[in-house]
Structure formats: C-alpha cells, structure tokens
Amino acid sequence: MSYVLTDQKDSVLTITLNRPEAYNALNAELSEQFIDALKQAKRSKDIKIVVLTGSGNAFCAGQDIKEVADNNKLTFTEVLMRRYNIIVNSIRELDVPVICRLNGVAAGAGASIALACDYIVASENASLVMAFIKVGLVPDSGASFFIVKQLGYQRAFELFTTGRPLSAGEALSLGLINMVVPKHKLDIAVEEVVNYYKDAPSVAIKLTKRLLNRALFASSLDEVLQWETYYQEIAGRTEDHKEGVSAFLQKRKPNFKGK
C-alpha cells in the first residue's frame, strides 16, 4: 500500500501522507516512503516547489503509538535517528520552497514536520498539538528548536508541558503559520502561494532559504553577515537579477527563468 502519494504537475511536487484511517500517523512504512519522496524531490532538477499535506481530515498525528506499544524492541533513538530526524533535515535541506497545506490536526512529530516547512497555509479547522507530554515524552523531531526560536522559552515551556492544542487562529497570531483560510478555500489559497513561487526567481529563493537556515542555526550576528555577503554575491550574478533590474526600470513584470 502507498502510505505516501506523490503527484508532480509541471514543476510542483505534492507529497501526501496517506494513512487517513490513522490520521496519517507515522509508522515504519509511511516514514520510509516519506523519506524516499523527499529524496526524489532533492534529486529532481525539474521541481521548483514541494507541497506537503495529509489525506482525509488530518495532517499528521505524529508517531503511531500502537506501533511502539506492539514492538518492545523499537527504541526511541532508532525511530528518531532513522526516521524523523532524517525527514526534518531533508525538508530544511531542500533548495526549493516547501509549502505545508495544513488540512487538519498536526500533533507531536506531525507538528514538528509542519513547522519545518517554509510556508504554512492552514485550514481554519487545523491545529498544532505538542502532544508529547500526554504520553510522558519530551518534544522531538526539532519541535523544541523551532518553538523556542519562534516563541521564546516561557511560551515554549507552557505548550510542551501542557500539550494544549493551538488552534490555527492562535498559531497565526503567534507567527507559527502564515495564513488561515476557510476549509473550502484551502486549495485555492495554496494554489495562489504556489503560483507566486513558480514565477519567483528560483535561484534567489534557493539562496534565501540557505541564508535563513544559516541565520536560524548561527550563533552570532557576524556569522550571519558573512553568509549574507556570500550568498548575495552569488545572487547578484544571476540572469534573474539582471532581469529583475531591467523589469523594474522598464516598469513591467519580470520573467524569471531560474538562471
């Protein structure tokens, strides 16, 4: 069975987690297929955008608790090192925008995966749940990193130690997601974001993502300034930059070609 569906249209690859009967909970098979799909996206030179979503009414409920309960030989170290850490790092290392179509609840590692994406468009019925504490666990899959970086210590402590759900609206107000729309308008909103990035200068987008990763993970302002200088020099030599300047001076829409 395909627990992960991939659909490429032009330069857009949509990856759909596909265990709707289990709220797309992550088991060994789904995780393996998910990693393969991300590898496919990284290898392809034709893909400019990745859309990540879940089937049914959920985005991803996190680790399949039943799998862990049924396998006493499965360690958390194995699950994290061989699955989730690879998934989260793969999303961050993709040189193209990864747009999360947050169609429902994202809990535990599912929330971590959503937060690893570059742009999150959420249905108004979606939610983020730091559910780790509910089963006596600590945050993983990068959740502690992303939440502390974005919200600060006190708010992160509250969310992780209570496990209370964050509605899409509250997550928007906290700056964790980019957009909230009615459920029936989710696909339209995602398509608008996709269309923007399809026409954007892809080299500059790639370098911007790399730069923001450096800024996010860097330890000093000086290091960030050095990487800004390095990537700006590369971007400034692209044909897209020349086209952008020409279009600005000619007061027309630029025609970026990713070169």
N, C-alpha and C positions, 0 to 999 in steps of 0.2 A: 504494500500500500504506500502511496505517496503522501507522506506526512508534511512535505513541503512542496508547494506548487510554484513553478516559475513560468512567467509569461513575458516574453520580450516583444515589444512593439516599437519599431524604429530604434531609437537609442535609449528607451526606457525599459528597465527590467523590474517587474513586480514579483516580489517574493512573498508568498502567503503561507503562514503557518497553518497546518491543516489537520488538526485533531478537534473539530468543533464539539464532539461529544464529551471531551475532557477539557473544554475551554482552552484548547491549544497548549495544554501543559507539556512541559519539556521532558521527554523520555530519551532513551539512548538513540532510538531510530530517528526521531524528529531532529535531535541535536546533530546527528551525523549528516543528515540530509541538508540541514540548515547550513552547516559549515561548508558542505560541498557547493551549495548555491552561492555563498559568499565568495568562495574561491573562483567560481565561474565568473562572477561579476568582476573580480580583480583581474582575471586573465583577459577578459574581453576588451578589445580596443574600440568596440562599437558602442559600448554602454556609457551614457553621459549622466544617467540618473538611476538610482535604485529606490523603489517604493517598497516599504516593508509593512505588512499588515497581517491580520489574523482572519480566519474564516469563522462564519457564524456570528455570535454575539459578543465574543471576547477577543482581545488582542493576544494575551498570553497569561496564563495563571501561574507561571513560574514552574518550579520543579514538580514533577509528578510524584507526589508524596507516596502513593501506593508502590511505585517502583522501588523507592528506597526501603519502604517497610517490608517488601517481599524479598529483598536481596540484602542479607546481612553482611555480605562480602563487599558491597559497594560503599566506598568511603567518600566523604565529602571532598577530600583532596583530589581523588580521581575524577569526580564529577566536575569540579571547578577547573582543574588543570587541563582536562581533556575535552571539555565541552564549553562551559560558559565563558571562561577567560579567553578562549580562542574566538568565540563568537563576538564578544565585546571588542576585543582588539581588532578583529577583522573589519568591523563596522567603522571604527575610528581610522583604520589604515587605508580604507578605500579612498581613492583620489576623486571620487565623484560625490555629489550630494546624496545623502541617504535620508529620504523623507519617510517619516513614520505616519502611517494612516492609522491613527489610534481609534479603532472602531468600537472598543469596549474596555472592560477591565484589564489592567496590566498590573500583575501582583508579583511580589518577590523578584526573582530573576527576570520575570517578564517586564517589570517596571524598569529594572536596570537596563535591559535591552532597548526599551523605548527611549530612555534618557541618553543612551549612547548615540542615538541618531542626531543628524544635523538640524532637522526641521520637523516639528511635530504638529500635525493638523489633527484635532480631536473632535469626535462627535460629542455633543452635549451630554450624552449618557455615559461617556467614558470616565474612567477613574484610575488613579495611581494608588497602589496599596503597598506600603512597605511591610509586608506580612511576615517577615522573618521571625519577629518576636512571638508571633502567635503559635509557632511550633518550637519555641525555645532556641532560636538561632540568631546569629548576628547577620547584618547586611553583607551581601557578597555581590560578585559579578560587576563590581565597580560602583554599586549604589552609594556606598559611603563616600567615595571620592566625588561623584557628581553632585550629590545633595549638599555636602559640606561646602564645596566650592561655590555652589549657586545660592544656597540659603543661609550659610553660616552655621556655627556649632549648635546654638540653642534650639533653633528650629529643627535641625537635623536630629538632635537628641530626642526631641519630642516625637517626631514622626517615627523614628526607629524603635523607640521604647514603648510606644502606644500602639503602633500598627494601624492607626485610624486611617480610613480612606480619604484621599484627596479627590474631590470632585474635579471635573475638567475645568469648571469655572475658577475654583480656588487655585488649581495648578497654573492656570493662565495668569491670575493676579500675582502669583509668586514668581512668575517668569520662568517656570519649568517647561511650558509649552508655548507654541507660537500663535495658535489660532483655535477657537472653538466655534463650531457651527452646528445647526440642527442636523439630526441624524440623516434626514433625506437629502441634505445638501453636502454631505461629506465628500462624495466622489467629485462633485463639481469643484469644491474648494481645493482638493488635492490636484485635480487636473490643472487648475489655474496656477498653482505653485510649480507643477511640473513644466508647464508651458513657459513660465518665466525662465527657469533654469535651462531649458532646451535652447533658448535664444541668447543666453548669457555667455560671456567669454569664458570658455571652459578651462583654459589654462590658468587664468586669473582665479577662477573658482577653486581649482585644484590647489594652487599655491596658497590661497587664503585659508583653506581647510588645514593645510600643513602648518601654516603660521599660527592659526588659532590653537591647534594641538600643542605647538611649542609653547605658546603663551599659557595655555591651561596647565601644562605639566612643568613649566620652567620654574626655577627657584629665584630668579632675580630679574629686575627690570632691564638691567644691562644685557642679559642674555636675550630677552625678547627684542630689544632694539637691534641687536646684531642680526637676529634671524629676519626681522622686518627688512633690514637693509639688503640682506642676501636675496630674499625672495622678490623684493621689489625690483632689483636689478634684472632678474630673470623675466619677470612680467613686463618690464619696460622694453624688452627686446622682441616681444611677440608681435605678430601681424595684427592680432586682435587689438592691441594697444594703439597701433597706428590707425587702425580702422575706427576705433573709438574717438580718437582725437579728430580725425577727418570728419566723422559724422557730427561731432559737436560743433566744429567750425562751420559746417555746411547746414547745420540745423535740420538734420534728418535722422532717421532711426538707423543705428549701426547694424551691420550684417556680420556678426561674429562667426568665425569658422573654426575656432579651437586650434589656432596655429600661432 
